[in-house]
Amino acid sequence: MVAADLLPECLKDSPKFRSTLAEEESQIAFLEAKLERVLRACGTMVDCGKTFINQQTQFTNSLWELNSCFNDDSETTAHFSRIIHSLQEMNKYHSILLDQASRTILKNLSNFIKNDIKGMWDSRQHFDKISSDLDIALSRNSQVPKSKPVEIEQANGILQATTTCFRHTVLDHVYCVTMLQSRKKHEILGTLLSYMQAYSTYFHQGYDLCEGQQLFLRTLDEEIVQMRSESTKLEKTLGNRHTLVTNIINDDPSEAMQGYLFKRTTNAFKTWHRRWFCLKNNQLVYRKRTGEDHYTIMEEDLKLCSVKPAVDSERRFCFEVLSPTRSHMLQADSEEMFNKWISALQKGIGAALQHVMHSQEQQQSNYNNSEDSCNNNRRTKIWDQLARIPGNDICCDCKSPEPRWASINLGITLCIDCSGVHRSLGVHYSKVRSLTLDAWEPEILKVMAELGNNVVNSVYEANIDPNIERATPSCNGTIREAYIKKKWVERAFVSGINLSPLRCKRKWSVRKLRRRAKSRDKSASSTPAHTPTVEEPDEVVILGEELDQKQPLTAVIDLESEDDSTEGEDNISTVSEEDISKLSPTLLLYKASCAHNIPVMSQALALGAEKLWVNPEQDNASHLHQAIISGSVMACEYLLLNGVPINAQDSNGKTPLHLATEMGHTAQVCLLLKHRANQHLKDINGVEPLDTAVKMANADIVTLLRLGRLNEEMKDSESGTDDTFNDVVRDFSQLVFDPSGKMIRPPLTNSNSTESTITKGTG
């Protein structure tokens, strides 16, 4: 209806006007419902489009990851990059289209509904209210009696005002309805036109993009055809692959020996694992078939090794690789590979020795060998002094003269034949080291000086049967091996090994005696004023049948000052004598650790003391905790050599490293770090050893702990282990410490070497 025609009728408020108005309003309600449906559909379309765009983005990102598989092929990588960039451009155009749909359809139509249609419905409510007021005014005016002229006048006034208000309101409402009907066409069509223009732009951009890719797509199609042809040729070539099984080509003899071998583990289960072995850089190395990128070094220096067939092994094709410290049992897959590996290892050992001889000749011709000569003289001196310990001049097992090997955890010297059997026992029984070829740490020398063949044999041969067939210098290998296993593995000759500790009638004393008393005699011209000389100890208790049985130690190792790293061992103190028959071997080891009495500790281990035991009556302290309390580096080293846990925590969460740090025992901290103690363990208060060292302002211990952490970080990184840590630990272990754990540094001299040592020692 035209507004000009509707206006007279609306002023009359005729039935025709009401009918027309109702029809117009129903059309507007229908329009509103359809617009809301359009908005919902458009919103769903935009959301789905955004989901599609997100998925397409993930698709292109996955293509970038797939592209990394072809990094070795630059041409394929270039093709991938161009296709992915094109898909990303299309994705961007699609994002622009959806954004345009949101800005046009959703925004414009939503505004049309909220402003125009909602304004019309608000006008309708106001119109209905005024219309109701007019009806009430008319009803009241008609009900006024003729006899009341005042009321008639009042009713007429109210009616006139209400009629005027109604006419203005109905005109405004007709205006709203008419303008809404007039604007709905161009508002909706204009919105759709903007969306169609956005679509046109989207397709135009896509067409331009694809048109620019036509040459690339044709070229790529031709290359793909060529790739398929080459793949078909390769498939035909590999069709005869199974003929290679019957035509195996022999290995190139010029290449280093490598292949699979079974390796027997050194644990108690003696399990076998198949590993890939090879000889490289005068080393025997191996790794797993999968899961390992780097080789594990089995033997670092082949020139110190020997190889022999394992005749006594239950498995076929087994051979043994022997080094000064370990024995490795390996198995080949066939007799042919067995012979090849033995031959290759023998050649590798010979080549390593020849390389060393050549290097020594060249070094001798070009450089001064004074430092090497000094080291050789020092090793010879150590061997001479260890040999002067009672019983050490002959082999501990077969009594061969002039032994050149030692078991550092047992404290004995061995001949080369017995040392080979000891290596085959495993390092949990015996750790073998050369007296003349290997470097010796000061703390290990202290352990060796406390024991010796006579002391140890008084324990391990205390109950030997005179009729048993013992090892001799000229006995065969079977007798030697059987005797050594009975003695050290089965501990068959240890007195009281099968008796209850409560039934043992012997009495021994756990006493801490004077060891290596330092002389203050400054009259000797050969000894510097700052270097303490080492005297013969008073007496060392040797465990025997009687309480007072003692054997004087007539010779000790004459260590230089830089080797004397044992703190707390020069103190004179005693623990009251007690009946050891009432102590279990484990408790005996616990008390002997506190007294740092190595012979008694050896007896306790021989009797089967539990190395993992902790004392519930003393905050679950371990044997190593007691050795820390004693202040003895020597006792700590002996326990660690014999497998006592280094990171055991007491009920307060304190490890031996915590305890050594709290007590300020620098030498013990150095020893524990050398054995790779975990300094990141925290006690129950969340305190690490480094925190304690910093709080106590102990510069030496702080230096050691921080260097240890740096060494761990270097080991975890690609750069490998930092040699600085090993150098500093070695220098710390060679310094002298007083009973309180403080370092005794030598005075400064003009010697460059002395200044270097002091610099390293202080960190």
C-alpha positions in Angstrom: 0.0 0.0 0.0 1.2 3.5 -0.8 1.7 5.6 2.2 -0.4 8.5 0.7 -3.4 6.2 0.4 -2.9 4.7 3.9 -2.6 7.9 5.8 -6.3 9.0 5.6 -7.4 5.5 6.7 -4.9 5.4 9.5 -6.3 8.7 10.9 -9.8 7.2 10.8 -8.4 4.0 12.4 -10.8 2.1 10.1 -11.1 -1.7 9.8 -9.4 -1.5 6.4 -6.4 0.3 8.0 -6.2 -2.3 10.7 -6.4 -5.1 8.2 -3.8 -3.6 6.0 -1.5 -2.9 8.9 -1.8 -6.5 10.2 -1.0 -7.8 6.7 2.1 -5.6 6.5 3.3 -6.6 9.9 2.9 -10.3 9.1 5.1 -9.8 6.1 7.7 -8.1 8.2 7.6 -11.0 10.7 8.0 -13.5 7.9 10.9 -11.5 6.5 12.5 -11.4 9.9 12.3 -15.2 10.3 13.8 -15.7 6.9 16.6 -13.2 7.5 17.5 -14.9 10.8 17.7 -18.3 9.0 20.0 -16.7 6.4 22.2 -15.3 9.2 22.4 -18.7 10.9 23.3 -20.5 7.6 25.8 -17.8 6.8 27.4 -18.1 10.2 27.6 -21.8 9.9 29.1 -21.4 6.4 31.8 -19.0 7.8 32.6 -21.3 10.7 33.0 -24.3 8.4 35.1 -22.2 6.1 37.4 -21.2 8.9 37.6 -24.9 9.9 38.4 -25.8 6.3 41.1 -23.0 6.2 42.6 -24.3 9.5 42.7 -27.8 8.2 44.2 -26.6 4.9 46.8 -24.7 6.9 47.7 -27.9 8.8 47.8 -29.7 5.4 50.3 -27.3 4.0 52.4 -27.4 7.3 52.5 -31.2 7.0 53.7 -30.8 3.4 56.5 -28.6 4.7 57.4 -31.4 7.1 57.2 -33.9 4.3 59.5 -31.7 2.3 62.3 -32.2 4.9 62.4 -35.9 3.7 63.9 -34.6 0.5 66.6 -32.3 1.8 69.2 -34.2 -0.2 67.4 -33.5 -3.5 67.3 -29.8 -4.2 65.1 -30.1 -7.3 62.4 -32.0 -5.5 62.5 -29.6 -2.6 62.1 -26.7 -5.0 59.0 -28.3 -6.6 57.5 -29.0 -3.1 58.1 -25.3 -2.1 56.3 -23.9 -5.2 53.3 -26.2 -4.8 53.0 -25.4 -1.0 53.3 -21.6 -1.7 50.5 -21.9 -4.3 48.2 -23.7 -1.8 49.0 -21.1 0.8 48.0 -18.3 -1.6 44.7 -20.1 -2.4 44.1 -20.5 1.3 44.8 -16.8 1.8 42.2 -15.9 -0.9 39.7 -18.1 0.7 40.3 -16.4 4.1 39.6 -13.0 2.4 36.3 -14.3 1.0 35.1 -15.6 4.3 36.1 -12.3 5.9 34.1 -10.4 3.3 31.1 -12.7 4.0 31.4 -11.8 7.7 31.6 -8.1 7.0 28.7 -8.0 4.4 26.1 -10.6 5.0 26.5 -11.1 8.8 27.1 -7.5 9.7 24.7 -5.7 7.4 21.7 -8.1 7.8 22.3 -8.2 11.5 22.2 -4.4 11.7 19.0 -4.4 9.5 17.3 -6.7 11.9 18.5 -5.1 15.1 17.8 -1.5 13.9 15.0 -1.4 11.4 12.9 -4.4 12.2 13.3 -4.2 15.9 12.5 -0.4 15.7 9.3 -1.2 13.9 8.3 -3.7 16.6 9.0 -1.1 19.3 6.8 1.4 17.4 4.0 -1.3 17.2 4.1 -1.7 21.0 3.8 2.0 21.5 0.9 2.2 19.0 -0.9 -0.6 20.8 -0.6 1.2 24.1 -2.0 4.5 22.8 -4.7 2.7 20.9 -5.8 1.1 24.1 -5.7 4.4 25.9 -8.0 5.9 23.2 -10.5 3.1 23.6 -10.6 3.7 27.3 -11.1 7.5 26.8 -13.9 6.9 24.4 -15.6 4.4 26.7 -15.4 6.8 29.6 -16.7 9.8 27.6 -19.7 7.7 26.5 -20.6 6.8 30.0 -20.8 10.3 31.5 -24.5 11.3 32.4 -26.1 14.4 30.8 -26.7 15.7 34.3 -23.1 16.2 35.0 -21.7 18.9 32.8 -18.4 19.1 34.7 -17.6 15.5 34.1 -18.6 15.8 30.5 -16.2 18.6 30.0 -13.4 16.6 31.7 -14.1 13.5 29.7 -14.1 15.6 26.4 -10.7 17.1 27.3 -9.1 13.7 28.0 -10.6 12.3 24.8 -9.4 15.2 22.7 -5.8 14.8 24.1 -5.8 11.1 23.7 -7.2 11.3 20.1 -4.4 13.8 19.1 -1.7 11.6 20.7 -3.1 8.5 18.9 -3.1 10.2 15.5 0.6 11.3 15.9 1.5 7.8 17.1 -0.3 6.0 14.2 1.3 8.3 11.7 4.8 7.4 13.2 4.0 3.7 13.1 2.8 3.8 9.5 6.0 5.7 8.7 8.2 2.9 10.3 6.3 0.2 8.5 6.4 2.0 5.1 10.1 2.8 5.3 10.9 -0.7 6.4 9.1 -2.1 3.4 10.9 0.4 1.2 14.4 -0.3 2.5 14.4 -4.0 2.7 15.0 -4.5 -1.0 18.1 -2.4 -1.5 19.5 -3.4 1.9 19.4 -7.1 1.2 20.3 -6.9 -2.5 23.2 -4.5 -1.8 24.5 -6.9 0.8 24.3 -9.9 -1.6 25.9 -7.7 -4.4 28.9 -7.1 -2.1 29.3 -10.8 -1.4 29.1 -11.7 -5.1 31.7 -9.1 -5.9 34.0 -10.7 -3.2 33.3 -14.1 -4.8 34.2 -12.7 -8.2 37.5 -11.3 -6.9 38.2 -14.7 -5.2 37.8 -16.6 -8.5 39.6 -14.0 -10.5 42.6 -14.2 -8.1 42.5 -18.0 -8.2 42.4 -18.0 -12.0 45.4 -15.6 -12.2 47.4 -17.8 -9.8 46.6 -21.0 -11.7 47.3 -19.3 -15.0 50.7 -18.3 -13.8 51.4 -21.9 -12.7 50.6 -23.5 -16.1 54.2 -23.7 -17.3 55.4 -25.1 -14.0 52.6 -27.7 -13.9 53.4 -28.9 -17.4 57.1 -29.2 -16.6 56.4 -31.0 -13.4 54.1 -33.4 -15.2 56.8 -34.3 -17.7 59.3 -34.8 -14.8 56.9 -37.1 -13.0 56.5 -39.2 -16.1 60.3 -39.5 -16.3 60.4 -40.4 -12.6 57.9 -43.2 -13.1 59.9 -44.6 -16.0 63.1 -44.6 -13.9 61.2 -46.3 -11.0 60.0 -49.0 -13.4 63.5 -49.6 -14.6 64.8 -49.9 -11.0 62.0 -52.4 -10.2 63.1 -54.6 -13.1 66.7 -54.3 -12.0 65.9 -55.4 -8.5 63.8 -58.2 -9.7 66.9 -60.5 -9.7 67.8 -59.4 -6.1 67.5 -62.9 -4.7 70.4 -64.2 -6.8 72.7 -62.2 -4.6 72.2 -64.8 -1.8 74.0 -67.5 -3.9 76.6 -65.1 -5.2 77.9 -63.5 -2.0 81.0 -61.4 -2.6 83.9 -61.9 -0.2 84.7 -59.0 2.1 87.3 -56.6 0.9 90.5 -57.5 2.8 91.6 -53.9 2.8 88.6 -52.9 4.9 88.7 -53.1 8.7 87.2 -56.2 10.2 83.6 -55.8 11.3 80.5 -57.9 11.8 78.2 -59.4 14.4 79.4 -61.2 17.5 77.7 -62.5 20.6 79.0 -60.7 23.7 78.7 -62.3 27.2 77.8 -59.8 29.9 79.9 -59.5 33.1 76.9 -59.6 35.4 75.9 -62.6 37.5 73.5 -63.9 34.8 76.2 -64.1 32.1 73.7 -63.4 29.4 74.7 -63.1 25.7 73.8 -60.2 23.4 74.4 -59.8 19.7 76.3 -56.7 18.8 78.0 -55.2 15.7 81.8 -55.2 16.4 84.6 -53.5 14.5 88.2 -52.6 14.8 89.0 -48.9 14.4 91.8 -46.6 15.6 93.5 -49.5 17.5 90.3 -50.0 19.5 87.7 -52.8 19.7 84.3 -51.1 19.6 80.7 -52.3 19.3 77.1 -51.0 19.1 73.6 -52.3 18.9 71.9 -53.0 15.6 69.3 -50.3 16.2 68.9 -47.5 18.7 72.5 -46.4 19.0 74.4 -43.8 16.9 77.7 -44.1 18.6 80.1 -47.0 19.3 80.8 -48.3 22.8 84.5 -48.8 23.4 85.1 -52.3 24.7 88.9 -52.1 24.6 90.5 -48.6 24.3 94.0 -49.8 23.5 94.6 -53.1 21.6 98.3 -53.1 22.3 97.6 -54.1 25.9 95.3 -56.9 24.9 95.6 -60.5 23.9 93.2 -63.0 22.2 92.8 -66.7 22.6 90.2 -69.4 21.8 87.9 -70.2 24.7 88.4 -74.0 24.8 86.5 -74.5 28.0 83.4 -72.6 26.8 80.2 -74.6 26.4 79.3 -72.6 23.3 81.0 -73.1 19.9 83.2 -70.6 18.1 84.0 -68.6 21.3 87.2 -66.7 21.9 88.4 -64.5 24.7 89.9 -61.0 24.6 92.1 -60.3 27.6 93.3 -56.9 28.8 95.2 -55.9 32.0 91.9 -55.2 33.8 89.1 -57.2 32.1 88.3 -60.3 30.2 85.7 -60.4 27.4 84.0 -63.6 26.1 82.9 -63.3 22.4 81.2 -65.8 20.0 81.3 -65.8 16.2 78.5 -67.2 14.0 80.6 -69.8 12.2 84.1 -71.3 12.3 85.1 -69.2 9.3 84.2 -66.0 11.1 85.8 -67.3 14.3 89.1 -67.7 12.5 88.8 -64.3 10.7 88.1 -62.5 14.0 91.0 -64.1 15.8 93.3 -63.3 12.9 92.0 -59.7 12.6 92.4 -59.1 16.4 96.0 -60.5 16.4 96.8 -58.3 13.4 95.2 -55.3 15.1 97.2 -55.9 18.3 100.4 -56.2 16.3 99.6 -53.0 14.3 98.9 -51.2 17.6 102.2 -52.2 19.0 104.0 -51.4 15.8 102.3 -48.0 15.8 103.4 -47.3 19.4 107.0 -48.4 18.6 107.0 -46.1 15.5 105.6 -43.2 17.5 108.2 -43.7 20.2 111.0 -43.8 17.7 109.7 -40.6 16.0 109.2 -38.9 19.3 112.6 -39.8 20.5 114.2 -38.3 17.4 112.2 -35.1 17.5 111.3 -34.4 21.2 112.9 -34.7 24.6 111.7 -37.8 26.5 112.6 -36.6 29.9 109.0 -36.5 31.1 108.3 -40.0 29.9 111.5 -41.3 31.6 110.4 -39.6 34.8 107.0 -41.4 34.6 108.6 -44.7 33.9 111.0 -44.2 36.8 108.0 -43.4 39.0 106.1 -46.5 38.0 109.2 -48.6 38.6 109.6 -47.0 42.0 106.0 -47.8 42.9 106.5 -51.4 41.9 109.7 -51.7 44.0 108.0 -50.2 47.0 104.8 -52.4 46.7 107.1 -55.4 46.4 108.6 -54.6 49.8 105.3 -55.0 51.5 105.3 -58.5 53.3 104.4 -61.2 50.8 104.1 -58.9 47.8 107.4 -60.1 46.3 105.7 -63.3 45.2 102.3 -64.0 43.6 99.5 -64.1 46.2 98.0 -67.3 44.6 100.7 -69.4 42.9 103.8 -67.9 44.7 105.6 -67.0 41.4 108.4 -64.5 42.0 108.4 -60.9 40.9 104.7 -60.4 40.2 103.9 -57.5 37.8 100.2 -57.3 38.3 97.9 -56.4 41.2 94.2 -56.7 42.3 93.5 -53.2 43.6 90.2 -54.1 45.4 91.8 -57.1 47.1 95.2 -55.4 47.8 97.3 -58.2 46.5 100.0 -58.7 43.8 99.7 -61.4 41.0 101.7 -63.0 38.3 100.5 -62.6 34.7 98.9 -66.1 34.6 96.9 -65.6 37.8 96.0 -62.1 36.7 94.4 -63.5 33.6 92.2 -65.8 35.7 91.3 -62.9 38.0 90.2 -60.9 35.0 87.9 -63.7 34.0 86.2 -63.6 37.4 84.8 -60.2 36.7 85.5 -56.8 38.2 83.0 -57.4 41.0 85.4 -60.0 42.3 88.8 -58.7 41.2 90.0 -55.5 39.6 93.4 -56.2 37.9 95.9 -53.5 37.1 99.5 -53.5 35.9 102.2 -52.4 38.4 104.5 -51.1 35.6 102.2 -50.0 32.8 99.3 -48.3 34.5 99.0 -45.0 36.4 98.3 -45.4 40.1 96.1 -43.0 42.2 97.5 -42.2 45.6 94.4 -43.5 47.4 94.8 -46.9 45.8 98.4 -47.0 46.8 97.3 -46.4 50.4 94.9 -49.4 50.2 97.7 -51.6 48.8 100.1 -50.5 51.6 97.5 -51.4 54.3 97.0 -54.9 53.0 99.5 -57.0 51.0 99.6 -60.7 50.2 100.5 -61.8 53.8 97.6 -59.9 55.4 95.0 -60.9 52.8 96.1 -64.6 52.7 95.8 -64.7 56.5 92.1 -64.1 55.8 91.4 -66.0 52.6 93.7 -69.0 53.3 93.1 -69.2 57.1 91.3 -72.5 56.9 92.9 -74.1 53.8 93.0 -77.9 53.6 96.6 -79.1 53.4 95.6 -81.8 51.0 94.0 -79.5 48.4 95.7 -79.1 45.1 97.0 -75.5 45.2 98.1 -73.3 42.3 101.9 -73.3 41.6 104.0 -71.4 39.2 104.2 -74.4 36.8 100.6 -75.8 37.2 98.3 -76.0 34.3 95.5 -73.5 33.7 92.7 -75.8 34.9 94.2 -76.3 38.3 95.1 -72.6 38.6 91.6 -71.5 37.7 89.9 -74.0 40.0 92.0 -72.9 42.9 91.5 -69.2 42.4 87.8 -69.6 42.1 87.6 -71.6 45.3 89.7 -69.0 47.1 88.1 -65.8 45.9 84.7 -66.6 44.5 83.6 -69.4 46.8 85.8 -68.2 49.7 86.1 -71.8 50.7 89.3 -71.2 52.8 88.0 -68.3 54.9 87.9 -69.2 58.6 84.4 -69.3 60.0 82.7 -68.6 56.7 80.2 -71.3 57.3 79.8 -70.7 61.1 77.3 -68.5 62.8 79.0 -65.3 64.1 77.7 -66.0 67.6 79.4 -69.4 67.7 82.8 -68.0 66.7 85.1 -68.0 69.7 87.8 -65.7 68.4 88.3 -62.2 69.6 89.6 -59.5 67.4 90.2 -55.8 68.0 88.8 -53.1 65.7 91.5 -50.6 66.3 92.5 -47.5 64.5 96.3 -47.4 64.7 99.0 -45.0 63.6 99.5 -45.3 59.9 102.4 -43.7 58.0 103.4 -41.3 60.8 104.9 -38.2 59.4 108.3 -37.1 60.6 109.0 -33.5 61.5 112.7 -34.0 61.1 114.0 -31.2 59.0 117.6 -32.3 59.1 117.4 -34.5 56.0 118.8 -32.5 53.2 117.0 -34.6 50.6 113.6 -33.8 51.9 112.2 -30.3 51.3 111.1 -28.4 54.3 107.4 -28.4 53.3 107.3 -32.1 52.4 106.7 -34.5 55.3 108.6 -37.8 55.1 106.9 -41.1 55.6 108.0 -43.4 58.4 107.3 -47.0 59.1 104.0 -47.4 61.0 103.9 -48.7 64.5 102.0 -51.9 64.0 99.1 -53.1 61.9 96.7 -55.6 63.4 96.7 -58.9 61.4 93.6 -61.0 62.1 94.6 -64.4 63.4 93.7 -66.9 66.1 94.6 -64.8 69.1 93.6 -61.3 70.2 97.2 -60.0 70.5 98.6 -61.6 67.3 100.2 -58.7 65.4 102.7 -58.5 62.6 104.9 -55.5 62.1 104.9 -54.0 58.6 108.5 -53.7 57.8 108.2 -51.7 54.6 105.8 -49.1 53.4 105.4 -47.1 50.3 107.5 -44.0 50.4 105.0 -41.5 48.8 105.9 -38.1 47.8 104.0 -35.2 49.3 101.8 -34.7 46.3 100.7 -38.3 46.6 99.7 -38.2 50.3 96.1 -37.4 49.9 94.7 -39.4 52.9 93.1 -37.1 55.5 92.4 -38.3 59.0 94.6 -41.4 58.8 97.5 -40.0 60.8 95.4 -39.5 63.9 96.0 -41.8 66.8 92.8 -43.0 68.3 91.4 -46.3 69.3 88.1 -48.0 69.5 87.6 -50.1 72.6 88.3 -53.8 72.1 85.2 -55.9 71.8 84.4 -59.5 71.2 84.0 -59.7 67.5 82.4 -63.2 67.8 79.3 -61.2 68.8 79.4 -59.1 65.7 77.9 -60.2 62.3 80.3 -59.7 59.3 78.1 -56.8 58.2 78.3 -55.0 61.5 82.0 -55.8 61.7 82.5 -54.0 58.3 80.4 -51.1 59.6 82.6 -50.6 62.7 85.8 -51.2 60.8 84.8 -48.6 58.3 84.5 -46.1 61.1 87.9 -47.1 62.4 89.3 -47.1 58.8 91.0 -50.5 59.6 91.4 -52.0 56.2 92.5 -55.5 57.3 89.4 -55.9 59.5 87.3 -54.6 56.6 88.9 -57.2 54.3 88.0 -59.9 56.9 84.4 -58.7 57.1 84.0 -58.7 53.3 85.5 -62.2 53.2 83.0 -63.4 55.8 80.2 -62.2 53.5 79.3 -58.7 54.8 76.3 -57.1 53.1 77.6 -54.2 51.1 74.1 -52.7 50.7 73.3 -52.8 54.4 72.4 -49.7 56.4 72.2 -49.3 60.2 68.7 -48.7 61.3 69.9 -47.7 64.7 72.1 -44.8 63.3 69.8 -43.1 60.8 70.2 -45.8 58.2 73.9 -44.9 57.7 75.9 -47.1 55.3 79.4 -48.4 55.5 80.5 -45.5 53.3 78.9 -43.0 55.7 81.0 -44.4 58.5 84.2 -44.1 56.4 83.3 -40.5 55.7 83.0 -39.8 59.4 86.3 -41.4 60.0 87.9 -38.8 57.7 89.8 -41.5 55.7 90.1 -41.3 52.0 91.7 -44.8 52.1 88.7 -46.4 53.7 86.3 -44.8 51.3 88.4 -45.9 48.3 88.5 -49.5 49.6 84.7 -49.6 50.0 84.1 -48.1 46.6 86.6 -50.5 45.0 84.6 -53.4 46.5 81.2 -52.2 45.3 79.7 -50.4 48.2 77.0 -48.0 46.8 78.3 -44.4 46.5 74.9 -42.7 46.5 73.3 -44.4 49.5 71.0 -42.0 51.4 70.5 -42.2 55.1 67.1 -41.4 56.8 67.9 -37.7 56.5 68.4 -38.1 52.8 72.2 -37.4 53.1 74.6 -39.2 50.8 78.2 -39.7 51.6 78.9 -36.6 49.4 76.5 -34.6 51.6 78.4 -35.7 54.7 81.9 -35.1 53.3 80.8 -31.6 52.3 79.4 -30.8 55.7 82.5 -32.1 57.4 84.7 -30.1 55.1 86.7 -33.2 53.9 88.0 -31.9 50.6 89.9 -35.0 49.7 86.9 -37.2 50.3 84.7 -34.9 48.1 87.4 -35.1 45.4 87.4 -39.0 45.7 83.6 -39.2 45.5 83.5 -37.0 42.5 86.2 -39.0 40.8 84.0 -42.0 41.3 81.1 -40.1 39.7 79.0 -39.5 42.8 75.6 -37.9 42.1 75.8 -34.4 43.5 72.2 -33.5 42.4 70.5 -35.7 45.1 68.9 -33.6 47.8 68.4 -34.4 51.5 65.0 -34.2 53.2 65.4 -30.4 53.4 66.0 -30.1 49.7 69.7 -29.2 50.1 72.3 -30.3 47.7 76.0 -30.7 48.5 76.9 -27.5 46.5 74.4 -25.5 48.6 76.1 -26.7 51.8 79.6 -25.9 50.4 78.6 -22.4 49.4 77.0 -21.8 52.8 80.2 -23.0 54.6 82.3 -20.9 52.2 84.6 -23.8 51.4 86.2 -22.6 48.2 88.0 -25.9 47.4 84.8 -28.0 47.7 82.7 -25.4 45.8 85.3 -25.5 43.0 85.3 -29.3 42.8 81.5 -29.5 42.8 81.0 -26.8 40.2 83.7 -28.3 37.9 81.9 -31.7 38.3 78.6 -30.1 37.1 80.4 -28.4 34.2 81.9 -31.8 33.3 78.4 -33.4 33.3 77.0 -30.6 31.1 80.0 -31.0 28.7 79.4 -34.8 28.6 75.7 -34.4 27.8 76.5 -31.9 25.0 78.0 -32.6 21.6 81.4 -31.3 22.7 82.1 -34.3 24.9 83.9 -34.5 28.3 86.0 -31.6 29.5 89.5 -32.7 30.4 89.8 -29.8 32.8 87.7 -31.6 35.4 89.9 -34.7 35.2 93.0 -32.6 35.5 91.7 -30.7 38.5 90.6 -33.9 40.3 93.9 -35.5 39.7 95.7 -32.4 41.1 93.4 -32.2 44.1 94.0 -35.9 44.9 97.7 -35.3 44.9 97.6 -32.5 47.4 98.3 -32.9 51.1 95.4 -32.4 53.6 95.5 -31.9 57.3 93.3 -33.9 59.7 90.6 -31.3 59.5 90.4 -31.6 55.7 92.1 -28.4 54.8 94.7 -28.4 52.1 98.3 -28.0 52.9 99.7 -26.1 49.9 103.4 -25.9 49.3 105.0 -22.5 49.4 105.5 -20.5 46.1 108.8 -21.1 44.4 110.3 -19.8 41.2 109.6 -23.1 39.5 107.1 -22.9 36.7 105.9 -26.4 37.4 105.2 -25.6 41.1 103.2 -22.5 40.1 101.2 -24.6 37.7 100.4 -27.2 40.3 99.3 -24.6 42.8 97.1 -23.0 40.2 95.4 -26.2 39.3 95.0 -27.3 42.9 93.3 -24.2 44.0 90.9 -24.2 41.0 
